[in-house]
Amino acid sequence: MTQHRPHIVTTSAGFSVAGVGGKAPKFDSRKEAEAWLEGHFETIPEKKRPQSRACMCCGKEFLSLGFHNRLCDRCRGAGGALSDEVRPQLPKGRGR
């Protein structure tokens, strides 16, 4: 079973905080969910908390949700906008 770090999720009832073991109530707004997470941050086991990391693209510090999350929001969003001249060329057929 994969362990997810705490993050805000949209539900049919509004918003909630996932990754805290089902302890979070439902919220009407994202702002309320963020406030609840901030107030309960210290009760979350340290290895499940978001950690500050440097973006692998620009080097800017951001809160990473885990090993899979190594690019800041700005760089992750810019990936699709790279032209073919800038986009790295990967070998074809490897890893599949």
N, C-alpha and C positions, 0 to 999 in steps of 0.2 A: 504494500500500500504506500503510495506516495505521500510524503508529508509536505503540505503547502504552507507557505508563510502567510500571516494575516494580511488580508486585502479586502477592499470594499467590493461587493457584488450586487448586481441588480437582480431583484426577484419579482415575482408576480405581485407581491404585497408591498413592494417599495425597494428598500435597500437593507443589506445585512453585512456582517463582517464574517468572511470565511477564514478558515485556518486557525480558529481559536477553540476548537473542540466543541462546537455547537452551543457555546455559552452566550453568544450575542443575540440580543432581541432584534426584532424587525424595526426599521426606521422609515419615516415618511420622506426624508431627504438624505442626500449623500453627505451634506454638511453635518447632520445629526450623527450619522454613522461614523464619520471621521472624528467627531468630538468624543464619541463613546470609545473608539479605538485609542485615541490619545489618552483618555482618562484611565484606561485599563491596560495600557502598554506594559507597565511594570509587572502585571500578573501573567504575562505571556512568557513561557520559557525562553531563555536567552537565545538558544539555537534556532528558535522559530521567528525571532524578530527580524525585520528588515535591517540590513547592515549597509553602512556607507562604503561605497566602492568607487573606484575611478573608471569612467567609461573607457572601453578599449579603443574607441574611435577618436574622441576629442580630449580625453583625460579629465573631463569635468567630474567632480564628485556628485553622486546621486544615491538614493536609497534603493539598493538592490533587493529583490524578492527571493533571490537564491542563485544557485550556480548557473541556471539557464538564463539569468537576467544580467547581461554584462554591457549592454548599451543603454545610454540615457534615452529618454523619450524623444529628444530632438534628433539624435543620430539614428535611432530605430526608424523614425518616420521618414528620414531623408534617404534611406536605402533604395526605395523604389524610384527616386528621382535622379539617380546617378545615370549619366550618359554612358553609352557603350565604351567610350574612350577611357572613362574613369573606373568603370565596373571591373573588378578583378576577374580574370579568366580562369576557370576551374577545369581540370582535366575531365574529359567526358568518359562516362562509363565506369568510373571508380565508385565503389561503395554501394553499388546497386545490385 
